Amino acid sequence: MTRTVDEKGNIREEQTGGVRPFGIRDKLGYMFGDFGNDFSFIFASSYLMVFYTKVLGLSGYTVGLLFLGARFVDAFTDVTMGRIVDHMEPAKDGRFRAWIRRMCIPVAVSSSVMYLYFVRDWSYGAKMIYVVLTYLLWSSFCYTAINIPYGSMASVISSDVKDRASLSTFRSIGASLAGLAIGVLVPLFVYETDQAGNQVVLPRRFTVTAFVFGILAVVCYVLCYVLCRERVVFHKKEEKAESVWEMLGSLGRNRPLFSLVCAALVLLLATLMSQAMNNYLFLDYFRNAKALSLVNVVSIGGTLLLAPFISTIASGFGKKEAGAAGMLAAGIVYLLLFFLRVKSVPLFMALLFLATLGTGLFNLIIWAYITDIIDYQEVVTGKREDGTVYAVYSFARKVGQALAGGLGGFVLTAIGYVSEAPAQTEAVAERVYTVATLVPGVCYLVVFLIIQFTYPLTKKEVEKNAAILHNPPISH
């Protein structure tokens, strides 16, 4: 074991004996972790609003209020969970890894019970109680309790910058594979065409799908737990406990974190609204719900195509530089889709594939931004706050998720979408197309501006911070 002590008295240990070296098992394990997460997260992001509006009969406005209101709860639960994993005594199987063991079943169960089809027969008041309780249980408590430790764990699996970049890549591959499975199989299973040619949903199949995904999520979490190992251990010097407000003030002065939080808000707004609106786009604009499966294959294709080259791209150009370029390209293509008003599904898919090359590039390296920011925070303040930093970023992502769901619900109401109608008018369908293309186009360009001009961790700065942490003043 190699031990170093920084100027603040924090002890940093990296296990060099008794634990196998970092390798492909860690990468695959970390990939399965996000695969497990996204069986609930992507399914909810893409289809929960459809379930609430098409099956339970709630208005888009009501669903929007629910998604936004839940984020006020998350403001407390996310940061609290980050503080817990940072300051709670580690278990024998690790500081972060233990939470995957503890929470894998609760998060799967809480996700599954959000999609009970027979609730549609309940009274409106009973429906609302069910929706609020089950959504908060999953989103604000169970998912928070597994996602924040999982995301924080990357910084302790290895201290090497290249290893962490590879973990980010494999995490994104896991998300892409989950997105592929959900995007291809769910439309084929939960939608059908009625005798009038309208696209309708099959309520019972939502419930079946949710429980199958819950079981698969547990399998993926178990694989993550078994395959990953924590190697970097931080023993903090005993000192006066820092208050939550002091901690938040310290993080608020972390310019890279603040920049990434802003970018995450806009990015999730664009990505998740696009995912959710695509369901309505193919139901009501293209009138071909089955084609959504093929479109989802194309959407994931760009990410998977880039995955083998991402380490070379990140090390050659830098993570900030590559991510900014990807967002610029994606924004331009989505705006092109908006102005062309495409009617052909194949042409729409071709242009969408070009856009996903840009978003895929950014998503493959975004998680490595977090480990760079954690290192930056330690260099500047002398304090290691893995869980807390990740919790702040996770909360920003949830706010972006809420804005996407909330604004998506409000927009559906504003453009005249009628949940109970078997088909929408042509004018409403055209408005759905506008939202599905213009919003992502503008948002991705905003993310490019944020990363390019406010995020300071260039390739040179990241390498400098890594060198500082690997060569502290006192070494044993």
C-alpha positions in Angstrom: 0.0 0.0 0.0 1.3 3.4 -1.0 0.5 6.2 1.5 0.8 10.0 1.1 -0.2 12.9 3.4 -1.2 16.2 2.1 -0.7 19.6 3.6 -4.1 19.5 5.3 -3.3 16.2 7.1 -5.6 14.0 4.9 -4.1 10.6 4.4 -4.4 9.1 0.9 -3.7 5.4 0.5 -3.7 3.4 -2.8 -3.7 -0.3 -2.4 -0.9 -2.0 -4.3 -1.1 -5.4 -2.7 -3.9 -7.8 -1.9 -6.2 -6.2 -4.5 -5.9 -7.1 -8.2 -4.7 -4.4 -10.5 -7.2 -2.2 -12.4 -8.3 -3.9 -15.5 -11.1 -5.0 -17.8 -13.2 -6.5 -15.0 -13.5 -3.0 -13.4 -14.4 -1.5 -16.7 -17.1 -4.1 -17.4 -18.4 -3.9 -13.8 -18.7 -0.1 -14.0 -20.5 -0.5 -17.3 -23.0 -2.9 -15.8 -23.6 -0.3 -13.0 -24.9 2.3 -15.4 -26.8 -0.4 -17.3 -28.6 -1.2 -14.1 -29.3 2.5 -13.3 -30.7 3.1 -16.8 -33.2 0.3 -16.7 -35.1 2.6 -14.4 -33.8 6.0 -15.3 -34.0 5.9 -19.2 -37.3 3.9 -19.0 -38.7 6.6 -16.7 -37.3 9.5 -18.8 -38.7 8.1 -22.0 -41.9 6.5 -21.0 -43.1 7.5 -17.6 -44.9 10.6 -19.0 -46.5 8.4 -21.7 -47.7 6.0 -18.9 -49.1 8.9 -16.8 -50.8 10.6 -19.7 -51.9 7.7 -22.0 -52.6 5.0 -19.3 -53.5 6.9 -16.1 -55.1 9.8 -18.0 -53.3 12.6 -16.2 -52.8 15.9 -17.9 -49.4 16.9 -19.1 -49.6 20.0 -16.8 -50.2 17.8 -13.7 -47.2 15.5 -14.6 -45.0 18.5 -15.1 -45.8 19.8 -11.7 -45.0 16.4 -10.2 -41.6 16.2 -11.9 -40.7 19.8 -10.9 -42.0 19.4 -7.3 -39.9 16.3 -6.7 -36.7 18.2 -7.4 -37.3 20.3 -4.3 -37.2 17.1 -2.3 -34.0 16.1 -4.2 -32.3 19.3 -3.1 -32.1 17.8 0.3 -31.8 14.1 -0.4 -29.1 14.3 -3.0 -26.7 16.5 -0.9 -27.6 14.5 2.3 -26.6 11.3 0.5 -23.4 12.8 -0.7 -22.5 13.8 2.9 -23.4 10.4 4.2 -21.1 8.5 1.8 -18.3 11.0 2.4 -18.4 10.8 6.2 -19.9 7.5 7.2 -17.4 4.8 8.3 -16.7 2.6 5.2 -17.9 -1.0 5.3 -15.6 -3.9 4.7 -16.5 -3.9 1.0 -15.8 -0.2 0.6 -17.1 3.3 1.1 -19.2 3.4 -2.1 -19.5 -0.2 -3.3 -21.4 -1.2 -0.1 -24.3 1.0 -1.2 -24.8 -1.0 -4.4 -25.2 -4.1 -2.3 -27.7 -2.4 0.1 -29.9 -0.6 -2.5 -30.0 -2.7 -5.6 -33.3 -4.5 -4.7 -35.1 -1.4 -3.2 -34.4 0.7 -6.3 -35.6 -2.1 -8.6 -38.8 -2.6 -6.6 -39.5 1.1 -6.3 -39.1 1.6 -10.0 -41.3 -1.3 -10.9 -44.3 -0.2 -8.8 -44.5 3.1 -10.6 -46.1 1.3 -13.6 -49.1 -0.5 -12.2 -51.7 -0.5 -15.0 -54.8 -1.2 -12.8 -54.3 2.2 -11.1 -56.1 3.7 -14.1 -59.4 2.5 -12.6 -58.9 4.3 -9.3 -60.4 7.7 -8.5 -58.4 10.7 -9.5 -57.4 11.5 -5.9 -56.2 8.0 -5.4 -54.2 8.1 -8.6 -52.5 11.3 -7.5 -51.5 9.9 -4.1 -50.1 6.7 -5.8 -48.2 8.7 -8.4 -46.6 11.2 -5.9 -45.7 8.5 -3.4 -44.2 6.0 -5.8 -42.4 8.6 -7.9 -40.8 10.2 -4.8 -39.9 6.8 -3.4 -38.0 5.9 -6.5 -36.5 9.2 -7.7 -35.7 11.0 -4.4 -34.8 8.2 -2.1 -33.9 4.8 -3.6 -32.3 5.9 -6.9 -30.4 8.7 -5.1 -29.1 6.2 -2.5 -27.5 4.0 -5.2 -26.7 6.5 -8.0 -24.6 8.9 -5.9 -22.3 6.2 -4.4 -22.0 4.5 -7.8 -21.0 7.7 -9.6 -18.6 8.7 -6.8 -16.9 5.2 -6.9 -15.0 6.0 -10.2 -12.6 8.2 -8.3 -11.6 5.4 -6.0 -11.4 2.5 -8.5 -8.2 4.0 -9.8 -6.3 7.3 -9.4 -4.9 7.2 -12.9 -6.4 9.8 -15.3 -6.5 7.4 -18.2 -8.2 4.7 -16.1 -10.8 7.1 -15.1 -11.4 8.2 -18.7 -11.9 4.6 -19.6 -14.4 4.1 -16.8 -16.3 7.1 -18.2 -16.3 5.5 -21.6 -17.6 2.2 -20.3 -20.2 3.9 -18.2 -21.5 5.6 -21.3 -21.4 2.3 -23.2 -23.6 0.8 -20.4 -26.0 3.7 -20.7 -26.1 3.3 -24.5 -26.7 -0.5 -24.3 -29.5 0.1 -21.8 -30.9 2.9 -24.1 -30.7 0.5 -27.1 -32.5 -2.3 -25.2 -35.2 0.1 -24.0 -35.5 2.1 -27.2 -35.8 -1.0 -29.4 -37.9 -3.4 -27.4 -40.3 -1.1 -25.5 -42.0 0.4 -28.6 -42.4 -3.0 -30.2 -44.0 -4.3 -27.0 -46.1 -1.5 -25.6 -47.5 0.1 -28.8 -49.9 -1.3 -31.4 -51.9 0.1 -34.3 -55.7 -0.1 -34.0 -58.2 -0.8 -36.7 -58.4 3.0 -37.5 -54.7 3.2 -38.0 -54.1 5.1 -34.7 -51.1 4.3 -32.5 -52.3 3.1 -29.0 -50.6 1.9 -25.9 -51.1 -1.5 -24.1 -51.4 -0.7 -20.4 -50.7 -4.2 -19.0 -47.5 -4.5 -21.0 -46.1 -1.4 -19.3 -46.4 -3.2 -15.9 -44.8 -6.4 -17.3 -41.9 -4.4 -18.9 -41.2 -2.5 -15.6 -40.9 -5.6 -13.6 -38.7 -7.4 -16.1 -36.4 -4.3 -16.2 -36.4 -4.4 -12.4 -35.1 -7.9 -12.4 -32.5 -7.1 -15.0 -31.4 -4.1 -13.1 -30.6 -6.2 -10.0 -28.6 -8.6 -12.1 -26.5 -5.7 -13.5 -26.0 -4.2 -10.1 -24.7 -7.5 -8.7 -22.3 -7.7 -11.6 -21.1 -4.2 -10.9 -20.6 -5.1 -7.2 -18.7 -8.3 -8.0 -16.4 -7.0 -10.7 -15.4 -3.6 -9.4 -12.9 -2.9 -6.6 -12.1 0.2 -4.6 -8.4 0.9 -4.5 -8.0 4.5 -3.3 -8.8 5.1 0.4 -8.9 8.6 2.0 -8.6 8.8 5.7 -9.5 12.4 6.7 -7.8 14.2 9.5 -10.1 14.8 12.5 -11.2 18.4 12.5 -14.3 20.5 13.3 -17.2 19.3 11.2 -18.0 21.6 8.3 -21.6 22.8 8.1 -23.7 22.1 5.0 -23.7 25.8 4.2 -19.9 26.0 4.5 -19.6 23.0 2.3 -22.0 24.4 -0.3 -20.1 27.7 -0.2 -16.9 25.9 -0.9 -18.3 24.0 -3.8 -20.0 27.2 -5.1 -16.5 28.6 -5.6 -15.5 25.6 -7.6 -15.7 27.1 -11.1 -15.4 23.8 -13.0 -18.2 22.3 -11.0 -20.4 25.3 -11.4 -19.8 25.3 -15.2 -20.6 21.6 -15.4 -23.7 22.0 -13.3 -25.0 24.6 -15.7 -24.1 22.5 -18.7 -25.8 19.5 -17.1 -29.0 21.4 -16.6 -29.2 22.4 -20.2 -27.9 19.0 -21.5 -30.5 16.9 -19.6 -33.3 19.3 -20.6 -32.4 18.8 -24.3 -31.6 15.1 -24.2 -34.5 13.9 -22.0 -37.1 16.2 -23.6 -36.0 14.9 -27.0 -36.3 11.3 -25.8 -39.8 11.9 -24.3 -41.0 14.0 -27.3 -39.8 11.3 -29.8 -42.6 9.1 -28.5 -45.2 11.7 -29.4 -43.3 12.6 -32.6 -43.6 9.1 -34.0 -47.1 8.5 -32.6 -48.6 11.7 -34.0 -46.3 13.3 -36.6 -44.8 10.3 -38.4 -47.7 8.1 -37.3 -45.4 5.1 -37.1 -44.7 4.1 -33.5 -42.9 0.9 -34.6 -40.3 3.0 -36.5 -39.2 4.4 -33.1 -37.4 1.1 -32.4 -35.2 1.6 -35.5 -34.7 5.3 -34.7 -33.5 4.4 -31.2 -30.9 2.0 -32.8 -29.7 4.9 -34.9 -29.6 7.2 -31.9 -27.4 4.8 -29.9 -25.3 3.9 -33.0 -23.2 7.1 -32.9 -22.2 6.5 -29.3 -21.2 2.9 -29.8 -19.3 3.7 -33.0 -17.2 6.3 -31.2 -16.6 4.2 -28.0 -13.4 2.4 -29.2 -11.8 5.7 -30.1 -12.7 7.8 -27.2 -9.6 7.3 -25.2 -7.5 8.4 -28.1 -9.7 11.4 -28.7 -9.7 12.4 -25.0 -5.9 12.0 -24.6 -5.1 13.6 -27.9 -7.4 16.6 -27.8 -8.5 16.9 -24.2 -11.9 16.1 -22.6 -13.1 19.7 -22.6 -12.0 20.3 -26.2 -13.6 17.2 -27.5 -16.8 17.6 -25.6 -17.3 21.2 -26.8 -16.8 20.1 -30.4 -19.4 17.4 -30.0 -22.0 19.7 -28.6 -21.5 22.2 -31.4 -22.0 19.6 -34.1 -25.1 18.2 -32.4 -26.7 21.6 -32.1 -26.1 22.5 -35.7 -27.7 19.2 -37.0 -30.8 19.6 -34.8 -31.4 23.1 -36.0 -31.0 21.8 -39.6 -33.8 19.2 -38.8 -36.0 22.0 -37.5 -35.7 24.1 -40.6 -36.0 21.2 -43.0 -39.3 20.0 -41.5 -38.5 16.4 -42.5 -41.4 14.1 -43.5 -39.3 11.1 -44.4 -38.4 8.7 -41.6 -35.2 7.5 -43.3 -33.9 11.1 -43.8 -34.8 12.0 -40.2 -32.8 9.0 -39.0 -29.8 9.9 -41.2 -29.6 13.4 -39.8 -30.3 12.1 -36.3 -27.3 9.7 -36.6 -25.0 12.7 -37.4 -26.3 14.5 -34.3 -25.7 11.5 -32.1 -22.1 11.4 -33.1 -21.8 14.8 -31.4 -23.9 13.9 -28.3 -22.2 10.5 -28.1 -18.8 12.1 -28.0 -19.8 14.3 -25.2 -21.6 11.6 -23.2 -18.7 9.2 -23.5 -16.4 11.5 -21.6 -18.7 13.6 -19.4 -18.3 11.3 -16.4 -14.5 11.8 -16.5 -15.2 15.5 -16.0 -16.5 14.6 -12.5 -13.3 12.9 -11.4 -11.3 15.8 -12.8 -13.5 18.2 -10.8 -13.1 16.1 -7.6 -9.3 16.3 -8.1 -9.5 20.1 -8.7 -11.5 20.5 -5.4 -8.9 18.6 -3.5 -6.0 20.6 -5.0 -7.7 23.9 -4.2 -9.1 23.2 -0.8 -7.1 20.1 0.4 -10.4 18.3 1.1 -11.5 15.1 -0.6 -15.3 15.3 -1.2 -16.1 12.6 -3.8 -19.7 11.9 -2.7 -20.6 15.5 -2.1 -19.2 16.8 -5.4 -21.0 14.0 -7.2 -24.2 14.7 -5.3 -24.3 18.3 -6.4 -23.8 17.2 -10.0 -26.4 14.5 -9.6 -28.9 17.0 -8.3 -28.2 19.2 -11.3 -28.9 16.3 -13.6 -32.2 15.6 -11.7 -33.2 19.3 -12.1 -32.5 18.9 -15.8 -34.6 15.7 -15.8 -37.4 17.6 -14.0 -37.2 20.5 -16.4 -37.4 18.1 -19.3 -40.4 16.3 -17.9 -42.0 19.3 -16.4 -41.6 21.6 -19.4 -42.5 18.6 -21.6 -45.8 18.3 -19.8 -46.5 22.0 -19.9 -45.5 22.2 -23.6 -47.9 19.3 -24.4 -50.7 21.2 -22.8 -49.7 24.5 -24.4 -49.6 23.2 -27.9 -53.1 21.7 -27.5 -52.2 18.0 -27.0 -55.2 16.0 -25.9 -54.2 12.9 -23.9 -57.5 11.1 -24.4 -57.7 11.7 -28.1 -56.9 8.6 -30.3 -55.1 11.0 -32.8 -53.9 14.6 -32.7 -54.7 17.3 -35.3 -52.1 18.1 -38.0 -51.4 21.5 -36.3 -50.6 19.8 -33.0 -48.4 17.2 -34.7 -46.4 20.0 -36.4 -45.9 21.7 -33.0 -44.6 18.4 -31.6 -42.0 18.3 -34.4 -41.0 21.8 -33.6 -40.4 21.1 -29.9 -38.6 17.8 -30.6 -36.0 19.5 -32.9 -35.7 23.2 -32.0 -35.3 22.7 -28.2 -32.4 20.2 -28.5 -30.8 22.3 -31.2 -30.7 25.5 -29.1 -29.8 23.7 -25.9 -26.9 21.8 -27.3 -25.4 25.1 -28.7 -25.8 26.6 -25.2 -23.9 23.6 -23.7 -21.1 24.2 -26.2 -20.8 27.8 -25.2 -20.7 26.9 -21.5 -18.0 24.2 -21.9 -16.0 26.2 -24.4 -15.9 29.5 -22.5 -16.5 28.9 -18.8 -15.2 25.4 -18.0 -11.5 25.8 -17.2 -10.2 22.3 -17.0 -8.3 22.0 -20.2 -6.1 19.1 -21.0 -3.1 20.9 -19.6 -4.9 21.8 -16.3 -6.1 18.2 -15.8 -2.6 16.8 -16.2 -1.2 19.5 -13.8 -3.7 18.6 -11.1 -3.1 14.9 -11.4 0.7 15.5 -11.0 0.1 17.6 -7.9 -2.0 14.8 -6.3 0.5 12.1 -7.2 3.5 14.1 -5.9 2.3 15.6 -2.5 4.7 17.3 -0.1 5.2 14.3 2.3 5.5 10.7 1.2 5.8 7.5 3.1 
